[in-house]
Amino acid sequence: MSNPVLEVEKALHVEDVDRAFLLKVVQPSLVGLIDGSISTLAPLFAAAFASNSPHIAFLVGTAAAIGAAISMAFAEGLSDTGEHTGRGHPAIRGSIVGFATFIGGIFHTLPFLLSDLTTALYLAYLIVGLELIAIGYIRYRYFKLGFWSSIAQVVFGGALVFMTGIFIGSA
């Protein structure tokens, strides 16, 4: 015969573990992916359109991804000690955010290693779309947000930054 008190305690423990995982891993990873995927779009595409050089775009995109990763890692690591919020050790959170920011920023930069700008741009567009869908899915999966509304919100933010990059790069 099962003990209902033990079952409740076990369920509460699982909920605590899930909450801790959300606070210590998923949330910082998501913040990093969003920042890396979105904030690096403007400098990357501005450089591509202004220079018509995939090499220049790659250098600017890489610098933006690394700079954003360092900035976000320090911002997260210095934001709080994690003692009162339960968000975990600041160095670990900072590392997670920094790594996720770099990953989010570098993936759509890699196509600019190709020598043909048009091919690099189309491949980068595809990768950005996949990144934004992945972010929307993570928000849906872990934070119980509506799938399509989450996708729409993330794509809207990405589109604003993307258009900024094209507008500035075409000036």
Chimera marker file (.cmm) of the C-alpha trace (Angstrom):
<marker_set name="trace">
<marker id="1" x="0.000" y="0.000" z="0.000" r="1" g="1" b="0" radius="0.5"/>
<marker id="2" x="1.397" y="3.414" z="-0.924" r="1" g="1" b="0" radius="0.5"/>
<marker id="3" x="1.938" y="6.160" z="1.576" r="1" g="1" b="0" radius="0.5"/>
<marker id="4" x="0.143" y="9.354" z="0.408" r="1" g="1" b="0" radius="0.5"/>
<marker id="5" x="2.432" y="11.577" z="2.499" r="1" g="1" b="0" radius="0.5"/>
<marker id="6" x="5.525" y="10.143" z="0.798" r="1" g="1" b="0" radius="0.5"/>
<marker id="7" x="3.929" y="10.599" z="-2.613" r="1" g="1" b="0" radius="0.5"/>
<marker id="8" x="3.184" y="14.267" z="-1.870" r="1" g="1" b="0" radius="0.5"/>
<marker id="9" x="6.720" y="14.806" z="-0.545" r="1" g="1" b="0" radius="0.5"/>
<marker id="10" x="8.158" y="13.126" z="-3.637" r="1" g="1" b="0" radius="0.5"/>
<marker id="11" x="5.998" y="15.304" z="-5.916" r="1" g="1" b="0" radius="0.5"/>
<marker id="12" x="7.051" y="18.450" z="-4.057" r="1" g="1" b="0" radius="0.5"/>
<marker id="13" x="10.709" y="17.453" z="-4.328" r="1" g="1" b="0" radius="0.5"/>
<marker id="14" x="10.357" y="16.928" z="-8.084" r="1" g="1" b="0" radius="0.5"/>
<marker id="15" x="8.709" y="20.345" z="-8.354" r="1" g="1" b="0" radius="0.5"/>
<marker id="16" x="11.602" y="21.890" z="-6.373" r="1" g="1" b="0" radius="0.5"/>
<marker id="17" x="14.153" y="20.171" z="-8.614" r="1" g="1" b="0" radius="0.5"/>
<marker id="18" x="12.316" y="21.378" z="-11.703" r="1" g="1" b="0" radius="0.5"/>
<marker id="19" x="12.121" y="24.908" z="-10.300" r="1" g="1" b="0" radius="0.5"/>
<marker id="20" x="15.816" y="24.858" z="-9.422" r="1" g="1" b="0" radius="0.5"/>
<marker id="21" x="16.658" y="23.583" z="-12.915" r="1" g="1" b="0" radius="0.5"/>
<marker id="22" x="14.527" y="26.335" z="-14.451" r="1" g="1" b="0" radius="0.5"/>
<marker id="23" x="16.128" y="29.050" z="-12.319" r="1" g="1" b="0" radius="0.5"/>
<marker id="24" x="19.714" y="27.833" z="-12.489" r="1" g="1" b="0" radius="0.5"/>
<marker id="25" x="20.001" y="26.439" z="-16.016" r="1" g="1" b="0" radius="0.5"/>
<marker id="26" x="17.052" y="27.024" z="-18.351" r="1" g="1" b="0" radius="0.5"/>
<marker id="27" x="16.393" y="30.695" z="-17.562" r="1" g="1" b="0" radius="0.5"/>
<marker id="28" x="20.052" y="31.806" z="-17.869" r="1" g="1" b="0" radius="0.5"/>
<marker id="29" x="20.449" y="29.721" z="-21.029" r="1" g="1" b="0" radius="0.5"/>
<marker id="30" x="17.343" y="31.257" z="-22.539" r="1" g="1" b="0" radius="0.5"/>
<marker id="31" x="18.456" y="34.791" z="-21.678" r="1" g="1" b="0" radius="0.5"/>
<marker id="32" x="21.792" y="34.103" z="-23.350" r="1" g="1" b="0" radius="0.5"/>
<marker id="33" x="20.279" y="32.536" z="-26.452" r="1" g="1" b="0" radius="0.5"/>
<marker id="34" x="17.843" y="35.411" z="-26.861" r="1" g="1" b="0" radius="0.5"/>
<marker id="35" x="20.530" y="38.035" z="-26.424" r="1" g="1" b="0" radius="0.5"/>
<marker id="36" x="23.028" y="36.286" z="-28.675" r="1" g="1" b="0" radius="0.5"/>
<marker id="37" x="20.522" y="35.484" z="-31.387" r="1" g="1" b="0" radius="0.5"/>
<marker id="38" x="18.884" y="38.884" z="-31.463" r="1" g="1" b="0" radius="0.5"/>
<marker id="39" x="21.437" y="41.499" z="-30.384" r="1" g="1" b="0" radius="0.5"/>
<marker id="40" x="24.069" y="40.366" z="-32.877" r="1" g="1" b="0" radius="0.5"/>
<marker id="41" x="21.719" y="40.597" z="-35.869" r="1" g="1" b="0" radius="0.5"/>
<marker id="42" x="22.003" y="44.367" z="-36.326" r="1" g="1" b="0" radius="0.5"/>
<marker id="43" x="25.808" y="44.612" z="-36.423" r="1" g="1" b="0" radius="0.5"/>
<marker id="44" x="26.153" y="41.449" z="-38.515" r="1" g="1" b="0" radius="0.5"/>
<marker id="45" x="23.661" y="42.424" z="-41.208" r="1" g="1" b="0" radius="0.5"/>
<marker id="46" x="24.687" y="46.094" z="-41.147" r="1" g="1" b="0" radius="0.5"/>
<marker id="47" x="28.271" y="45.004" z="-41.852" r="1" g="1" b="0" radius="0.5"/>
<marker id="48" x="27.154" y="42.604" z="-44.592" r="1" g="1" b="0" radius="0.5"/>
<marker id="49" x="25.033" y="45.205" z="-46.383" r="1" g="1" b="0" radius="0.5"/>
<marker id="50" x="27.452" y="48.114" z="-45.871" r="1" g="1" b="0" radius="0.5"/>
<marker id="51" x="30.601" y="46.289" z="-46.955" r="1" g="1" b="0" radius="0.5"/>
<marker id="52" x="29.240" y="43.675" z="-49.390" r="1" g="1" b="0" radius="0.5"/>
<marker id="53" x="31.989" y="41.498" z="-47.928" r="1" g="1" b="0" radius="0.5"/>
<marker id="54" x="31.261" y="38.184" z="-46.224" r="1" g="1" b="0" radius="0.5"/>
<marker id="55" x="34.690" y="38.347" z="-44.570" r="1" g="1" b="0" radius="0.5"/>
<marker id="56" x="33.967" y="41.733" z="-42.968" r="1" g="1" b="0" radius="0.5"/>
<marker id="57" x="30.511" y="40.531" z="-41.906" r="1" g="1" b="0" radius="0.5"/>
<marker id="58" x="32.069" y="37.425" z="-40.340" r="1" g="1" b="0" radius="0.5"/>
<marker id="59" x="34.592" y="39.497" z="-38.384" r="1" g="1" b="0" radius="0.5"/>
<marker id="60" x="31.921" y="41.905" z="-37.143" r="1" g="1" b="0" radius="0.5"/>
<marker id="61" x="29.521" y="39.062" z="-36.288" r="1" g="1" b="0" radius="0.5"/>
<marker id="62" x="32.225" y="37.162" z="-34.414" r="1" g="1" b="0" radius="0.5"/>
<marker id="63" x="33.252" y="40.277" z="-32.498" r="1" g="1" b="0" radius="0.5"/>
<marker id="64" x="29.597" y="40.966" z="-31.655" r="1" g="1" b="0" radius="0.5"/>
<marker id="65" x="29.054" y="37.366" z="-30.470" r="1" g="1" b="0" radius="0.5"/>
<marker id="66" x="32.178" y="37.370" z="-28.293" r="1" g="1" b="0" radius="0.5"/>
<marker id="67" x="31.554" y="40.874" z="-26.952" r="1" g="1" b="0" radius="0.5"/>
<marker id="68" x="27.932" y="40.096" z="-26.136" r="1" g="1" b="0" radius="0.5"/>
<marker id="69" x="28.948" y="36.824" z="-24.451" r="1" g="1" b="0" radius="0.5"/>
<marker id="70" x="31.487" y="38.548" z="-22.215" r="1" g="1" b="0" radius="0.5"/>
<marker id="71" x="29.086" y="41.375" z="-21.385" r="1" g="1" b="0" radius="0.5"/>
<marker id="72" x="26.189" y="39.065" z="-20.587" r="1" g="1" b="0" radius="0.5"/>
<marker id="73" x="28.385" y="36.725" z="-18.515" r="1" g="1" b="0" radius="0.5"/>
<marker id="74" x="29.560" y="39.605" z="-16.341" r="1" g="1" b="0" radius="0.5"/>
<marker id="75" x="26.089" y="41.141" z="-16.107" r="1" g="1" b="0" radius="0.5"/>
<marker id="76" x="24.580" y="37.863" z="-14.926" r="1" g="1" b="0" radius="0.5"/>
<marker id="77" x="27.485" y="37.004" z="-12.653" r="1" g="1" b="0" radius="0.5"/>
<marker id="78" x="27.371" y="40.383" z="-10.939" r="1" g="1" b="0" radius="0.5"/>
<marker id="79" x="23.577" y="40.704" z="-10.720" r="1" g="1" b="0" radius="0.5"/>
<marker id="80" x="23.090" y="38.858" z="-7.405" r="1" g="1" b="0" radius="0.5"/>
<marker id="81" x="24.754" y="36.256" z="-5.200" r="1" g="1" b="0" radius="0.5"/>
<marker id="82" x="21.977" y="33.746" z="-5.766" r="1" g="1" b="0" radius="0.5"/>
<marker id="83" x="21.536" y="33.214" z="-2.031" r="1" g="1" b="0" radius="0.5"/>
<marker id="84" x="18.253" y="35.092" z="-1.690" r="1" g="1" b="0" radius="0.5"/>
<marker id="85" x="16.848" y="34.313" z="-5.116" r="1" g="1" b="0" radius="0.5"/>
<marker id="86" x="17.742" y="30.624" z="-5.285" r="1" g="1" b="0" radius="0.5"/>
<marker id="87" x="19.227" y="31.166" z="-8.741" r="1" g="1" b="0" radius="0.5"/>
<marker id="88" x="22.504" y="29.414" z="-7.961" r="1" g="1" b="0" radius="0.5"/>
<marker id="89" x="26.126" y="30.498" z="-7.881" r="1" g="1" b="0" radius="0.5"/>
<marker id="90" x="26.718" y="33.694" z="-9.889" r="1" g="1" b="0" radius="0.5"/>
<marker id="91" x="29.838" y="32.383" z="-11.636" r="1" g="1" b="0" radius="0.5"/>
<marker id="92" x="27.974" y="29.315" z="-12.880" r="1" g="1" b="0" radius="0.5"/>
<marker id="93" x="24.989" y="31.400" z="-14.022" r="1" g="1" b="0" radius="0.5"/>
<marker id="94" x="27.334" y="33.880" z="-15.682" r="1" g="1" b="0" radius="0.5"/>
<marker id="95" x="29.131" y="31.078" z="-17.494" r="1" g="1" b="0" radius="0.5"/>
<marker id="96" x="25.853" y="29.589" z="-18.690" r="1" g="1" b="0" radius="0.5"/>
<marker id="97" x="24.577" y="32.960" z="-19.927" r="1" g="1" b="0" radius="0.5"/>
<marker id="98" x="27.891" y="33.821" z="-21.590" r="1" g="1" b="0" radius="0.5"/>
<marker id="99" x="28.159" y="30.477" z="-23.364" r="1" g="1" b="0" radius="0.5"/>
<marker id="100" x="24.532" y="30.579" z="-24.523" r="1" g="1" b="0" radius="0.5"/>
<marker id="101" x="24.972" y="34.164" z="-25.742" r="1" g="1" b="0" radius="0.5"/>
<marker id="102" x="28.021" y="33.166" z="-27.769" r="1" g="1" b="0" radius="0.5"/>
<marker id="103" x="26.209" y="30.163" z="-29.276" r="1" g="1" b="0" radius="0.5"/>
<marker id="104" x="23.195" y="32.325" z="-30.124" r="1" g="1" b="0" radius="0.5"/>
<marker id="105" x="25.400" y="34.917" z="-31.822" r="1" g="1" b="0" radius="0.5"/>
<marker id="106" x="27.886" y="32.731" z="-33.650" r="1" g="1" b="0" radius="0.5"/>
<marker id="107" x="25.567" y="30.283" z="-35.450" r="1" g="1" b="0" radius="0.5"/>
<marker id="108" x="24.125" y="32.858" z="-37.844" r="1" g="1" b="0" radius="0.5"/>
<marker id="109" x="27.603" y="34.367" z="-38.276" r="1" g="1" b="0" radius="0.5"/>
<marker id="110" x="29.188" y="31.144" z="-39.569" r="1" g="1" b="0" radius="0.5"/>
<marker id="111" x="27.610" y="31.335" z="-43.062" r="1" g="1" b="0" radius="0.5"/>
<marker id="112" x="29.753" y="34.409" z="-43.705" r="1" g="1" b="0" radius="0.5"/>
<marker id="113" x="32.780" y="32.118" z="-43.898" r="1" g="1" b="0" radius="0.5"/>
<marker id="114" x="31.473" y="31.408" z="-47.418" r="1" g="1" b="0" radius="0.5"/>
<marker id="115" x="32.938" y="33.616" z="-50.135" r="1" g="1" b="0" radius="0.5"/>
<marker id="116" x="29.588" y="34.323" z="-51.827" r="1" g="1" b="0" radius="0.5"/>
<marker id="117" x="27.672" y="37.045" z="-49.973" r="1" g="1" b="0" radius="0.5"/>
<marker id="118" x="24.253" y="36.124" z="-51.390" r="1" g="1" b="0" radius="0.5"/>
<marker id="119" x="24.583" y="32.481" z="-50.355" r="1" g="1" b="0" radius="0.5"/>
<marker id="120" x="25.877" y="33.526" z="-46.934" r="1" g="1" b="0" radius="0.5"/>
<marker id="121" x="22.932" y="35.889" z="-46.448" r="1" g="1" b="0" radius="0.5"/>
<marker id="122" x="20.310" y="33.293" z="-47.390" r="1" g="1" b="0" radius="0.5"/>
<marker id="123" x="21.908" y="30.679" z="-45.160" r="1" g="1" b="0" radius="0.5"/>
<marker id="124" x="22.124" y="33.194" z="-42.298" r="1" g="1" b="0" radius="0.5"/>
<marker id="125" x="18.424" y="34.071" z="-42.763" r="1" g="1" b="0" radius="0.5"/>
<marker id="126" x="17.551" y="30.375" z="-42.484" r="1" g="1" b="0" radius="0.5"/>
<marker id="127" x="19.686" y="29.916" z="-39.367" r="1" g="1" b="0" radius="0.5"/>
<marker id="128" x="18.190" y="33.009" z="-37.709" r="1" g="1" b="0" radius="0.5"/>
<marker id="129" x="14.711" y="31.642" z="-38.381" r="1" g="1" b="0" radius="0.5"/>
<marker id="130" x="15.643" y="28.290" z="-36.835" r="1" g="1" b="0" radius="0.5"/>
<marker id="131" x="17.224" y="30.027" z="-33.823" r="1" g="1" b="0" radius="0.5"/>
<marker id="132" x="14.108" y="32.090" z="-33.200" r="1" g="1" b="0" radius="0.5"/>
<marker id="133" x="11.847" y="29.045" z="-33.518" r="1" g="1" b="0" radius="0.5"/>
<marker id="134" x="14.086" y="27.146" z="-31.070" r="1" g="1" b="0" radius="0.5"/>
<marker id="135" x="13.861" y="30.023" z="-28.578" r="1" g="1" b="0" radius="0.5"/>
<marker id="136" x="10.095" y="30.109" z="-28.969" r="1" g="1" b="0" radius="0.5"/>
<marker id="137" x="9.951" y="26.359" z="-28.388" r="1" g="1" b="0" radius="0.5"/>
<marker id="138" x="12.090" y="26.584" z="-25.228" r="1" g="1" b="0" radius="0.5"/>
<marker id="139" x="9.770" y="29.271" z="-23.877" r="1" g="1" b="0" radius="0.5"/>
<marker id="140" x="6.789" y="27.054" z="-24.711" r="1" g="1" b="0" radius="0.5"/>
<marker id="141" x="8.330" y="23.873" z="-23.291" r="1" g="1" b="0" radius="0.5"/>
<marker id="142" x="9.784" y="25.147" z="-20.030" r="1" g="1" b="0" radius="0.5"/>
<marker id="143" x="7.728" y="28.222" z="-19.198" r="1" g="1" b="0" radius="0.5"/>
<marker id="144" x="4.354" y="26.941" z="-20.401" r="1" g="1" b="0" radius="0.5"/>
<marker id="145" x="3.760" y="29.842" z="-22.772" r="1" g="1" b="0" radius="0.5"/>
<marker id="146" x="1.595" y="29.427" z="-25.846" r="1" g="1" b="0" radius="0.5"/>
<marker id="147" x="3.685" y="28.032" z="-28.706" r="1" g="1" b="0" radius="0.5"/>
<marker id="148" x="2.526" y="30.371" z="-31.474" r="1" g="1" b="0" radius="0.5"/>
<marker id="149" x="2.397" y="33.476" z="-29.295" r="1" g="1" b="0" radius="0.5"/>
<marker id="150" x="5.903" y="32.711" z="-28.066" r="1" g="1" b="0" radius="0.5"/>
<marker id="151" x="7.144" y="32.262" z="-31.637" r="1" g="1" b="0" radius="0.5"/>
<marker id="152" x="5.423" y="35.502" z="-32.679" r="1" g="1" b="0" radius="0.5"/>
<marker id="153" x="6.971" y="37.496" z="-29.814" r="1" g="1" b="0" radius="0.5"/>
<marker id="154" x="10.482" y="36.224" z="-30.479" r="1" g="1" b="0" radius="0.5"/>
<marker id="155" x="10.208" y="36.669" z="-34.245" r="1" g="1" b="0" radius="0.5"/>
<marker id="156" x="8.850" y="40.207" z="-33.770" r="1" g="1" b="0" radius="0.5"/>
<marker id="157" x="11.848" y="41.168" z="-31.620" r="1" g="1" b="0" radius="0.5"/>
<marker id="158" x="14.250" y="39.547" z="-34.059" r="1" g="1" b="0" radius="0.5"/>
<marker id="159" x="12.608" y="41.266" z="-37.024" r="1" g="1" b="0" radius="0.5"/>
<marker id="160" x="12.981" y="44.689" z="-35.407" r="1" g="1" b="0" radius="0.5"/>
<marker id="161" x="16.702" y="44.189" z="-34.837" r="1" g="1" b="0" radius="0.5"/>
<marker id="162" x="17.199" y="42.567" z="-38.249" r="1" g="1" b="0" radius="0.5"/>
<marker id="163" x="15.501" y="45.502" z="-40.012" r="1" g="1" b="0" radius="0.5"/>
<marker id="164" x="17.639" y="47.912" z="-37.997" r="1" g="1" b="0" radius="0.5"/>
<marker id="165" x="20.755" y="46.178" z="-39.304" r="1" g="1" b="0" radius="0.5"/>
<marker id="166" x="19.550" y="46.272" z="-42.898" r="1" g="1" b="0" radius="0.5"/>
<marker id="167" x="18.460" y="49.918" z="-42.599" r="1" g="1" b="0" radius="0.5"/>
<marker id="168" x="21.785" y="51.052" z="-41.142" r="1" g="1" b="0" radius="0.5"/>
<marker id="169" x="23.842" y="48.853" z="-43.457" r="1" g="1" b="0" radius="0.5"/>
<marker id="170" x="22.047" y="50.192" z="-46.524" r="1" g="1" b="0" radius="0.5"/>
<marker id="171" x="22.478" y="53.858" z="-45.559" r="1" g="1" b="0" radius="0.5"/>
<link id1="1" id2="2" r="1" g="1" b="0" radius="0.2"/>
<link id1="2" id2="3" r="1" g="1" b="0" radius="0.2"/>
<link id1="3" id2="4" r="1" g="1" b="0" radius="0.2"/>
<link id1="4" id2="5" r="1" g="1" b="0" radius="0.2"/>
<link id1="5" id2="6" r="1" g="1" b="0" radius="0.2"/>
<link id1="6" id2="7" r="1" g="1" b="0" radius="0.2"/>
<link id1="7" id2="8" r="1" g="1" b="0" radius="0.2"/>
<link id1="8" id2="9" r="1" g="1" b="0" radius="0.2"/>
<link id1="9" id2="10" r="1" g="1" b="0" radius="0.2"/>
<link id1="10" id2="11" r="1" g="1" b="0" radius="0.2"/>
<link id1="11" id2="12" r="1" g="1" b="0" radius="0.2"/>
<link id1="12" id2="13" r="1" g="1" b="0" radius="0.2"/>
<link id1="13" id2="14" r="1" g="1" b="0" radius="0.2"/>
<link id1="14" id2="15" r="1" g="1" b="0" radius="0.2"/>
<link id1="15" id2="16" r="1" g="1" b="0" radius="0.2"/>
<link id1="16" id2="17" r="1" g="1" b="0" radius="0.2"/>
<link id1="17" id2="18" r="1" g="1" b="0" radius="0.2"/>
<link id1="18" id2="19" r="1" g="1" b="0" radius="0.2"/>
<link id1="19" id2="20" r="1" g="1" b="0" radius="0.2"/>
<link id1="20" id2="21" r="1" g="1" b="0" radius="0.2"/>
<link id1="21" id2="22" r="1" g="1" b="0" radius="0.2"/>
<link id1="22" id2="23" r="1" g="1" b="0" radius="0.2"/>
<link id1="23" id2="24" r="1" g="1" b="0" radius="0.2"/>
<link id1="24" id2="25" r="1" g="1" b="0" radius="0.2"/>
<link id1="25" id2="26" r="1" g="1" b="0" radius="0.2"/>
<link id1="26" id2="27" r="1" g="1" b="0" radius="0.2"/>
<link id1="27" id2="28" r="1" g="1" b="0" radius="0.2"/>
<link id1="28" id2="29" r="1" g="1" b="0" radius="0.2"/>
<link id1="29" id2="30" r="1" g="1" b="0" radius="0.2"/>
<link id1="30" id2="31" r="1" g="1" b="0" radius="0.2"/>
<link id1="31" id2="32" r="1" g="1" b="0" radius="0.2"/>
<link id1="32" id2="33" r="1" g="1" b="0" radius="0.2"/>
<link id1="33" id2="34" r="1" g="1" b="0" radius="0.2"/>
<link id1="34" id2="35" r="1" g="1" b="0" radius="0.2"/>
<link id1="35" id2="36" r="1" g="1" b="0" radius="0.2"/>
<link id1="36" id2="37" r="1" g="1" b="0" radius="0.2"/>
<link id1="37" id2="38" r="1" g="1" b="0" radius="0.2"/>
<link id1="38" id2="39" r="1" g="1" b="0" radius="0.2"/>
<link id1="39" id2="40" r="1" g="1" b="0" radius="0.2"/>
<link id1="40" id2="41" r="1" g="1" b="0" radius="0.2"/>
<link id1="41" id2="42" r="1" g="1" b="0" radius="0.2"/>
<link id1="42" id2="43" r="1" g="1" b="0" radius="0.2"/>
<link id1="43" id2="44" r="1" g="1" b="0" radius="0.2"/>
<link id1="44" id2="45" r="1" g="1" b="0" radius="0.2"/>
<link id1="45" id2="46" r="1" g="1" b="0" radius="0.2"/>
<link id1="46" id2="47" r="1" g="1" b="0" radius="0.2"/>
<link id1="47" id2="48" r="1" g="1" b="0" radius="0.2"/>
<link id1="48" id2="49" r="1" g="1" b="0" radius="0.2"/>
<link id1="49" id2="50" r="1" g="1" b="0" radius="0.2"/>
<link id1="50" id2="51" r="1" g="1" b="0" radius="0.2"/>
<link id1="51" id2="52" r="1" g="1" b="0" radius="0.2"/>
<link id1="52" id2="53" r="1" g="1" b="0" radius="0.2"/>
<link id1="53" id2="54" r="1" g="1" b="0" radius="0.2"/>
<link id1="54" id2="55" r="1" g="1" b="0" radius="0.2"/>
<link id1="55" id2="56" r="1" g="1" b="0" radius="0.2"/>
<link id1="56" id2="57" r="1" g="1" b="0" radius="0.2"/>
<link id1="57" id2="58" r="1" g="1" b="0" radius="0.2"/>
<link id1="58" id2="59" r="1" g="1" b="0" radius="0.2"/>
<link id1="59" id2="60" r="1" g="1" b="0" radius="0.2"/>
<link id1="60" id2="61" r="1" g="1" b="0" radius="0.2"/>
<link id1="61" id2="62" r="1" g="1" b="0" radius="0.2"/>
<link id1="62" id2="63" r="1" g="1" b="0" radius="0.2"/>
<link id1="63" id2="64" r="1" g="1" b="0" radius="0.2"/>
<link id1="64" id2="65" r="1" g="1" b="0" radius="0.2"/>
<link id1="65" id2="66" r="1" g="1" b="0" radius="0.2"/>
<link id1="66" id2="67" r="1" g="1" b="0" radius="0.2"/>
<link id1="67" id2="68" r="1" g="1" b="0" radius="0.2"/>
<link id1="68" id2="69" r="1" g="1" b="0" radius="0.2"/>
<link id1="69" id2="70" r="1" g="1" b="0" radius="0.2"/>
<link id1="70" id2="71" r="1" g="1" b="0" radius="0.2"/>
<link id1="71" id2="72" r="1" g="1" b="0" radius="0.2"/>
<link id1="72" id2="73" r="1" g="1" b="0" radius="0.2"/>
<link id1="73" id2="74" r="1" g="1" b="0" radius="0.2"/>
<link id1="74" id2="75" r="1" g="1" b="0" radius="0.2"/>
<link id1="75" id2="76" r="1" g="1" b="0" radius="0.2"/>
<link id1="76" id2="77" r="1" g="1" b="0" radius="0.2"/>
<link id1="77" id2="78" r="1" g="1" b="0" radius="0.2"/>
<link id1="78" id2="79" r="1" g="1" b="0" radius="0.2"/>
<link id1="79" id2="80" r="1" g="1" b="0" radius="0.2"/>
<link id1="80" id2="81" r="1" g="1" b="0" radius="0.2"/>
<link id1="81" id2="82" r="1" g="1" b="0" radius="0.2"/>
<link id1="82" id2="83" r="1" g="1" b="0" radius="0.2"/>
<link id1="83" id2="84" r="1" g="1" b="0" radius="0.2"/>
<link id1="84" id2="85" r="1" g="1" b="0" radius="0.2"/>
<link id1="85" id2="86" r="1" g="1" b="0" radius="0.2"/>
<link id1="86" id2="87" r="1" g="1" b="0" radius="0.2"/>
<link id1="87" id2="88" r="1" g="1" b="0" radius="0.2"/>
<link id1="88" id2="89" r="1" g="1" b="0" radius="0.2"/>
<link id1="89" id2="90" r="1" g="1" b="0" radius="0.2"/>
<link id1="90" id2="91" r="1" g="1" b="0" radius="0.2"/>
<link id1="91" id2="92" r="1" g="1" b="0" radius="0.2"/>
<link id1="92" id2="93" r="1" g="1" b="0" radius="0.2"/>
<link id1="93" id2="94" r="1" g="1" b="0" radius="0.2"/>
<link id1="94" id2="95" r="1" g="1" b="0" radius="0.2"/>
<link id1="95" id2="96" r="1" g="1" b="0" radius="0.2"/>
<link id1="96" id2="97" r="1" g="1" b="0" radius="0.2"/>
<link id1="97" id2="98" r="1" g="1" b="0" radius="0.2"/>
<link id1="98" id2="99" r="1" g="1" b="0" radius="0.2"/>
<link id1="99" id2="100" r="1" g="1" b="0" radius="0.2"/>
<link id1="100" id2="101" r="1" g="1" b="0" radius="0.2"/>
<link id1="101" id2="102" r="1" g="1" b="0" radius="0.2"/>
<link id1="102" id2="103" r="1" g="1" b="0" radius="0.2"/>
<link id1="103" id2="104" r="1" g="1" b="0" radius="0.2"/>
<link id1="104" id2="105" r="1" g="1" b="0" radius="0.2"/>
<link id1="105" id2="106" r="1" g="1" b="0" radius="0.2"/>
<link id1="106" id2="107" r="1" g="1" b="0" radius="0.2"/>
<link id1="107" id2="108" r="1" g="1" b="0" radius="0.2"/>
<link id1="108" id2="109" r="1" g="1" b="0" radius="0.2"/>
<link id1="109" id2="110" r="1" g="1" b="0" radius="0.2"/>
<link id1="110" id2="111" r="1" g="1" b="0" radius="0.2"/>
<link id1="111" id2="112" r="1" g="1" b="0" radius="0.2"/>
<link id1="112" id2="113" r="1" g="1" b="0" radius="0.2"/>
<link id1="113" id2="114" r="1" g="1" b="0" radius="0.2"/>
<link id1="114" id2="115" r="1" g="1" b="0" radius="0.2"/>
<link id1="115" id2="116" r="1" g="1" b="0" radius="0.2"/>
<link id1="116" id2="117" r="1" g="1" b="0" radius="0.2"/>
<link id1="117" id2="118" r="1" g="1" b="0" radius="0.2"/>
<link id1="118" id2="119" r="1" g="1" b="0" radius="0.2"/>
<link id1="119" id2="120" r="1" g="1" b="0" radius="0.2"/>
<link id1="120" id2="121" r="1" g="1" b="0" radius="0.2"/>
<link id1="121" id2="122" r="1" g="1" b="0" radius="0.2"/>
<link id1="122" id2="123" r="1" g="1" b="0" radius="0.2"/>
<link id1="123" id2="124" r="1" g="1" b="0" radius="0.2"/>
<link id1="124" id2="125" r="1" g="1" b="0" radius="0.2"/>
<link id1="125" id2="126" r="1" g="1" b="0" radius="0.2"/>
<link id1="126" id2="127" r="1" g="1" b="0" radius="0.2"/>
<link id1="127" id2="128" r="1" g="1" b="0" radius="0.2"/>
<link id1="128" id2="129" r="1" g="1" b="0" radius="0.2"/>
<link id1="129" id2="130" r="1" g="1" b="0" radius="0.2"/>
<link id1="130" id2="131" r="1" g="1" b="0" radius="0.2"/>
<link id1="131" id2="132" r="1" g="1" b="0" radius="0.2"/>
<link id1="132" id2="133" r="1" g="1" b="0" radius="0.2"/>
<link id1="133" id2="134" r="1" g="1" b="0" radius="0.2"/>
<link id1="134" id2="135" r="1" g="1" b="0" radius="0.2"/>
<link id1="135" id2="136" r="1" g="1" b="0" radius="0.2"/>
<link id1="136" id2="137" r="1" g="1" b="0" radius="0.2"/>
<link id1="137" id2="138" r="1" g="1" b="0" radius="0.2"/>
<link id1="138" id2="139" r="1" g="1" b="0" radius="0.2"/>
<link id1="139" id2="140" r="1" g="1" b="0" radius="0.2"/>
<link id1="140" id2="141" r="1" g="1" b="0" radius="0.2"/>
<link id1="141" id2="142" r="1" g="1" b="0" radius="0.2"/>
<link id1="142" id2="143" r="1" g="1" b="0" radius="0.2"/>
<link id1="143" id2="144" r="1" g="1" b="0" radius="0.2"/>
<link id1="144" id2="145" r="1" g="1" b="0" radius="0.2"/>
<link id1="145" id2="146" r="1" g="1" b="0" radius="0.2"/>
<link id1="146" id2="147" r="1" g="1" b="0" radius="0.2"/>
<link id1="147" id2="148" r="1" g="1" b="0" radius="0.2"/>
<link id1="148" id2="149" r="1" g="1" b="0" radius="0.2"/>
<link id1="149" id2="150" r="1" g="1" b="0" radius="0.2"/>
<link id1="150" id2="151" r="1" g="1" b="0" radius="0.2"/>
<link id1="151" id2="152" r="1" g="1" b="0" radius="0.2"/>
<link id1="152" id2="153" r="1" g="1" b="0" radius="0.2"/>
<link id1="153" id2="154" r="1" g="1" b="0" radius="0.2"/>
<link id1="154" id2="155" r="1" g="1" b="0" radius="0.2"/>
<link id1="155" id2="156" r="1" g="1" b="0" radius="0.2"/>
<link id1="156" id2="157" r="1" g="1" b="0" radius="0.2"/>
<link id1="157" id2="158" r="1" g="1" b="0" radius="0.2"/>
<link id1="158" id2="159" r="1" g="1" b="0" radius="0.2"/>
<link id1="159" id2="160" r="1" g="1" b="0" radius="0.2"/>
<link id1="160" id2="161" r="1" g="1" b="0" radius="0.2"/>
<link id1="161" id2="162" r="1" g="1" b="0" radius="0.2"/>
<link id1="162" id2="163" r="1" g="1" b="0" radius="0.2"/>
<link id1="163" id2="164" r="1" g="1" b="0" radius="0.2"/>
<link id1="164" id2="165" r="1" g="1" b="0" radius="0.2"/>
<link id1="165" id2="166" r="1" g="1" b="0" radius="0.2"/>
<link id1="166" id2="167" r="1" g="1" b="0" radius="0.2"/>
<link id1="167" id2="168" r="1" g="1" b="0" radius="0.2"/>
<link id1="168" id2="169" r="1" g="1" b="0" radius="0.2"/>
<link id1="169" id2="170" r="1" g="1" b="0" radius="0.2"/>
<link id1="170" id2="171" r="1" g="1" b="0" radius="0.2"/>
</marker_set>
